């Protein structure tokens, strides 16, 4: 069966039937063709733009042409009305002459299907000889053809190719011929005797299927544009909002160069504040104690005490003090194990203070 992968012209049609790509009961085309649907899917008319579709009936051993008539509606869903072609069963033409045989009289609206009925003289027509030769109707009493009850039709959704409603109605007839050599039937006349008529199809879809078809064909075409345009408008408003915010905050309200300079100024202020705080802390450290690693030398207020007591460093000569200061200055640059700490005035002995 064709799935529409290569095109929708044969969507839902048979590709092969029982392993054959043709009907073996007939000799010529198009009678041998199996390019028809089994009744579930048809090529969507909105895509193919074709007004004729075909349906296969295994009891009739043939395909039946359905012709587009008019747009209709079924349960709130749009559909196309198709009915059986008027010449589907005859008169003989290029589409159905291959069904005829020379040993019977050809009537309008009557077809011989004996090749697929084991040679039995079985003929098909519309019920009650609807759209058939008036001679067939006049030969039998009790028939009253009616289009609403006896026509074959389908209502097919044009976008999906799904039938919403459809009925195939057909009548089986038997050809009765005079047999003069048979006493019981020697007075019979030649006529086509209707045996029975039947119909098969679907009148209503199940609610779930009808609901999905409604969503796909009615709701979706309406909601999809609204949703698409809504998303476009939402995106446009979002872009406008972002642009306006940028307009107010950065792009046009403040010059970018000015903004960068202002950021630089703020950075310089923070750096200057840190430097001034560090200098403030350094300037207040006006008195230090220099301790040698082995504890033998002390600088107090810029003077060196080598005796450990500090008295001689205070009351000694100025020359000695200068030598000691120069020596300690060299120690400060040469030894890594010297520690500088703020002078604590409370540590000074009473005798260390100047007289």
Secondary structure, DSSP 4 states (H G I P E B T S, - for coil): ---SSS-STTTTB-S-BTTBSS-TT-SSTTTT---SB-SSB---HHHH--SEEEEEETTTTEEEEEEEEEEEEETTEEEEEEEE-TTTT-S--TTTGGG--TTS---TT-EE-GGGTTT--EEEESGGGTTS-HHHHHTSSS----HHHH--EEEE-TTT-BEEEEEEEEEEEEEE---TT-TTTTTPPPEEEEEEEEEEEES---HHHHHHHHIIIIIHHHHHHHHHHHHHHHHHHHHHHHHHHHIIIIITTS-HHHHHHHHHHHHHHHHHHHHHHHHHHHHT---EEEE-TTS--EEETTEEESSSSSHHHHHS-HHHHHHHHHHHHHHHHH-SS-EEEE--GGGS-GGGS--
